[in-house]
Amino acid sequence: MSSEVIPATSREVRLVSYPEGDVTPDHFALVESELAAPDEGRVVVRNEWMSLGAVYRDQMVPETDLPIPVFRLGQPMWGRTVGTVVASGSPDLAVGDLVEHFHGWREYATGHAQEFFRRDRGLLPSSEYFLSQGPTAWRGMVEMAQVSEGDVVFVSGATSGVGSLAGQLAKCRGAKLVIGSTGSKEKIDYLVEELGFDAAFDYHDGPVLDRLRELAPDGINVFFDNVGGEQFEAAVQAAAPHARFALCGALSGQLGTGDGGSPRLDLMAAFPKELVLRPFATLHTPDQIADWNRQFSTLLREKRIVFPHTAVEGGVTELPANFGALLDRRFSGTVVAKLT
């Protein structure tokens, strides 16, 4: 039933007000909830790692056009998390099993066994690797953009959790040249020296189109867009004929105050090039996650890819502050918070 003493309470973070501008710790409350042995068919999980992502900011808008549920005031928040089963009333999960679920922002999770998905501890180097944003990077770069040998690839927002994996996947698939955009000199060095990008630039250093024409004079064949705004508009101008665009996100509109989520599409440039524009969403279905974990395991074992991530400490107590730091773009790669 249980292999460790379960505490009487578990701390969790709740949203107490919807932010109209910057997100601050005042928008959250740390609450203790009761924790009891599981009834039949239910489990208790000690949470270990939670993924922190910018999408949580969208879920703090009470009315959103995105196809995702929003957080409700005074209710437990949620997020993608991995942890260990510490008590089980279900024959489907045993104490000690590693599971992935969406009951994040708390120290312990309880629920029906069907809400938790067993993961093979031996497949990846450590449990936080199961929280990579690889399913999105793989679907966008491989299935949407169909990157292949000889392609010239541009990844905007290349130091994000998705972008940093997308660029590496392009190299794994035989891309001739992979270019990344980012926001600082330090991150340029990180992309080129640690992640294997062929070139990178700071989008603050002048017009993006000038940099793309300098780095890819014959045009780009693949654009993996996490940013939107000027970078999308520049990619249209710099695209080679029949270039494929995988449109993953619009961080310039999501995290800023401008209209980066509504860039201008120059149809007179797009028509003659016959550009292929493929917006997509990855819903992290069980099949998508399982397929990616197998691919990830192989690529890691063959040392063809690394997991770019930032691990933040402080447990549940520091989640609001660490989330604010993420929105301020202080981190690189996938951001994972250690919960217990």
JORALIN-V744346 format. One record per pair of residues at least 24 apart in sequence whose C-alpha atoms are under 6 Angstrom apart, sorted by the first residue. I is the first residue (numbers start at 1). GAP is how many residues later the second one is. D is the distance in whole Angstrom. If there is no record, write none. Layout:
I | GAP | D
I | GAP | D
//
This chain:
1 | 86 | 5
1 | 87 | 5
2 | 84 | 6
2 | 85 | 4
8 | 27 | 5
9 | 24 | 5
9 | 25 | 4
9 | 26 | 5
10 | 97 | 6
10 | 98 | 6
11 | 95 | 6
11 | 96 | 6
12 | 93 | 6
12 | 94 | 4
13 | 92 | 5
14 | 60 | 6
14 | 61 | 6
14 | 62 | 5
14 | 63 | 6
15 | 58 | 5
15 | 59 | 6
16 | 57 | 5
16 | 58 | 5
18 | 42 | 6
25 | 295 | 5
38 | 51 | 6
39 | 50 | 6
40 | 49 | 5
41 | 48 | 5
41 | 49 | 4
41 | 71 | 6
42 | 47 | 5
42 | 48 | 6
42 | 69 | 5
42 | 70 | 4
42 | 71 | 5
43 | 44 | 6
43 | 45 | 4
43 | 46 | 6
43 | 67 | 6
43 | 68 | 6
43 | 70 | 6
44 | 41 | 6
44 | 42 | 6
44 | 43 | 5
44 | 65 | 6
44 | 66 | 5
45 | 39 | 5
45 | 40 | 4
45 | 41 | 6
45 | 63 | 6
45 | 64 | 5
46 | 37 | 5
46 | 38 | 5
46 | 62 | 5
47 | 36 | 4
47 | 60 | 5
47 | 61 | 5
48 | 34 | 6
48 | 35 | 5
48 | 290 | 6
48 | 291 | 5
48 | 292 | 5
49 | 32 | 6
49 | 33 | 5
49 | 79 | 6
49 | 288 | 5
49 | 289 | 5
49 | 290 | 6
50 | 30 | 6
50 | 31 | 4
50 | 286 | 5
50 | 287 | 5
51 | 29 | 6
51 | 284 | 6
51 | 285 | 5
52 | 283 | 5
52 | 284 | 6
78 | 24 | 6
78 | 25 | 5
78 | 26 | 5
78 | 27 | 6
79 | 24 | 6
79 | 25 | 4
124 | 173 | 6
133 | 28 | 6
133 | 29 | 5
135 | 157 | 6
136 | 146 | 5
137 | 25 | 5
137 | 29 | 5
140 | 106 | 6
144 | 102 | 6
145 | 99 | 5
145 | 101 | 5
148 | 25 | 6
148 | 26 | 6
148 | 27 | 6
149 | 25 | 4
149 | 26 | 5
150 | 25 | 5
150 | 26 | 4
151 | 24 | 5
151 | 25 | 5
151 | 70 | 6
152 | 24 | 6
152 | 25 | 5
152 | 68 | 5
152 | 69 | 5
153 | 25 | 5
153 | 67 | 6
153 | 69 | 5
153 | 70 | 6
154 | 24 | 6
154 | 25 | 5
154 | 26 | 6
154 | 69 | 5
155 | 25 | 5
155 | 68 | 6
155 | 69 | 5
156 | 24 | 6
156 | 25 | 5
156 | 69 | 5
156 | 70 | 6
156 | 71 | 6
157 | 24 | 6
157 | 25 | 6
157 | 69 | 5
157 | 70 | 6
158 | 24 | 6
159 | 173 | 5
159 | 174 | 6
160 | 172 | 6
160 | 173 | 5
161 | 172 | 4
161 | 173 | 4
209 | 25 | 5
226 | 24 | 5
227 | 24 | 4
227 | 25 | 5
228 | 32 | 6
228 | 33 | 6
229 | 31 | 4
229 | 34 | 5
241 | 32 | 4
242 | 31 | 6
242 | 32 | 5
242 | 33 | 5
243 | 32 | 5
244 | 32 | 5
245 | 31 | 6
245 | 32 | 5
245 | 33 | 6
246 | 32 | 5
246 | 33 | 6
247 | 31 | 6
247 | 32 | 4
248 | 32 | 6
308 | 25 | 5
309 | 24 | 4
309 | 25 | 4
309 | 26 | 6
310 | 25 | 5
311 | 25 | 5
311 | 26 | 6
312 | 25 | 5
313 | 25 | 5
315 | 24 | 4
315 | 25 | 6
//
